Amino acid sequence: MTDANARTVANVILVSAGVAAAYLVITTPPLRRAALRAVNLWLGASVPMYLTNQARAAWVESGRPA
């Protein structure tokens, strides 16, 4: 098996596992609730931090004193 074929097979296996996991999470209510909670926590923490960092970087680039 060539390197390209091995990579293709590995990619197909990973995609299949991802689709199976997504199907399982979507069709199982407790898993769906847990996934939604995890997304809320992730977005609730990362988006405000990203915006804060962007505002801080813009303030520094503007050259205004703190």
KEKE-3310 file (N, C-alpha, C; in steps of 0.2 Angstrom, whole numbers, plus 5000, padded with zeros to 4 digits):
npx = (5004:5003:5009:5000:4988:4987:4985:4973:4964:4965:4959:4946:4942:4942:4933:4921:4920:4918:4906:4898:4899:4893:4880:4876:4876:4867:4855:4853:4846:4851:4865:4865:4861:4872:4882:4877:4878:4892:4896:4890:4897:4910:4909:4905:4916:4927:4924:4921:4934:4942:4937:4940:4954:4956:4952:4961:4973:4970:4969:4983:4989:4984:4991:4988:4989:4988)
npy = (4994:5011:5027:5037:5030:5024:5036:5040:5030:5030:5043:5041:5032:5040:5050:5042:5038:5050:5054:5044:5046:5059:5056:5048:5057:5066:5059:5054:5060:5063:5064:5074:5085:5086:5089:5101:5109:5109:5116:5128:5132:5132:5142:5153:5156:5157:5166:5179:5181:5181:5193:5202:5201:5206:5219:5224:5223:5231:5243:5245:5246:5258:5267:5275:5281:5270)
npz = (5000:4996:5002:4999:4998:5010:5018:5013:5016:5030:5032:5027:5037:5049:5045:5044:5058:5064:5059:5063:5077:5078:5074:5084:5095:5091:5090:5103:5117:5131:5128:5118:5125:5134:5125:5120:5131:5133:5121:5124:5136:5130:5120:5128:5135:5126:5116:5122:5128:5116:5110:5120:5119:5106:5107:5116:5109:5098:5105:5109:5097:5093:5099:5110:5127:5141)
capx = (5000:5007:5008:4994:4982:4986:4982:4966:4960:4964:4954:4939:4940:4941:4927:4916:4920:4915:4899:4894:4898:4888:4874:4875:4875:4861:4849:4853:4844:4856:4871:4863:4861:4878:4885:4875:4881:4899:4896:4888:4903:4916:4908:4904:4923:4932:4922:4922:4941:4944:4935:4945:4961:4956:4951:4967:4978:4968:4971:4990:4991:4982:4996:4985:4992:4983)
capy = (5000:5017:5032:5041:5026:5024:5042:5040:5025:5033:5049:5038:5029:5045:5053:5038:5038:5056:5054:5039:5049:5064:5053:5045:5062:5069:5054:5052:5066:5065:5066:5080:5090:5087:5092:5108:5112:5110:5121:5134:5134:5134:5149:5158:5157:5159:5172:5185:5182:5183:5200:5206:5202:5210:5226:5226:5224:5238:5249:5245:5248:5265:5271:5279:5278:5266)
capz = (5000:4995:5007:4998:4999:5017:5021:5011:5020:5037:5032:5027:5043:5053:5044:5046:5065:5066:5057:5068:5084:5077:5074:5091:5099:5089:5092:5110:5121:5136:5125:5115:5131:5136:5119:5119:5137:5132:5117:5128:5140:5126:5117:5133:5138:5121:5112:5126:5128:5110:5109:5124:5116:5100:5109:5119:5103:5094:5109:5109:5090:5092:5102:5116:5134:5145)
cpx = (5005:5005:5001:4988:4981:4983:4974:4961:4959:4959:4947:4937:4938:4935:4921:4915:4917:4908:4895:4894:4893:4881:4871:4873:4869:4855:4848:4852:4849:4863:4871:4864:4868:4883:4883:4878:4888:4900:4895:4894:4909:4915:4907:4911:4927:4930:4923:4930:4944:4943:4939:4952:4962:4956:4958:4973:4976:4970:4979:4992:4989:4987:4994:4988:4986:4979)
cpy = (5006:5022:5035:5036:5025:5030:5042:5036:5028:5039:5046:5035:5035:5049:5049:5038:5044:5057:5050:5043:5055:5062:5051:5051:5066:5065:5052:5058:5068:5067:5073:5086:5091:5091:5100:5112:5114:5115:5128:5137:5136:5141:5154:5160:5160:5165:5179:5186:5184:5191:5205:5207:5206:5217:5228:5227:5230:5244:5250:5248:5255:5270:5276:5276:5275:5270)
cpz = (5000:5001:5006:4999:5006:5020:5019:5015:5027:5037:5031:5033:5048:5052:5046:5054:5067:5064:5062:5075:5083:5077:5080:5095:5098:5091:5099:5114:5126:5133:5121:5120:5133:5131:5119:5125:5136:5127:5120:5132:5135:5123:5122:5136:5132:5117:5116:5127:5122:5108:5113:5121:5110:5102:5112:5113:5099:5098:5109:5102:5089:5095:5108:5122:5137:5150)
residu = (MET:THR:ASP:ALA:ASN:ALA:ARG:THR:VAL:ALA:ASN:VAL:ILE:LEU:VAL:SER:ALA:GLY:VAL:ALA:ALA:ALA:TYR:LEU:VAL:ILE:THR:THR:PRO:PRO:LEU:ARG:ARG:ALA:ALA:LEU:ARG:ALA:VAL:ASN:LEU:TRP:LEU:GLY:ALA:SER:VAL:PRO:MET:TYR:LEU:THR:ASN:GLN:ALA:ARG:ALA:ALA:TRP:VAL:GLU:SER:GLY:ARG:PRO:ALA)
# end
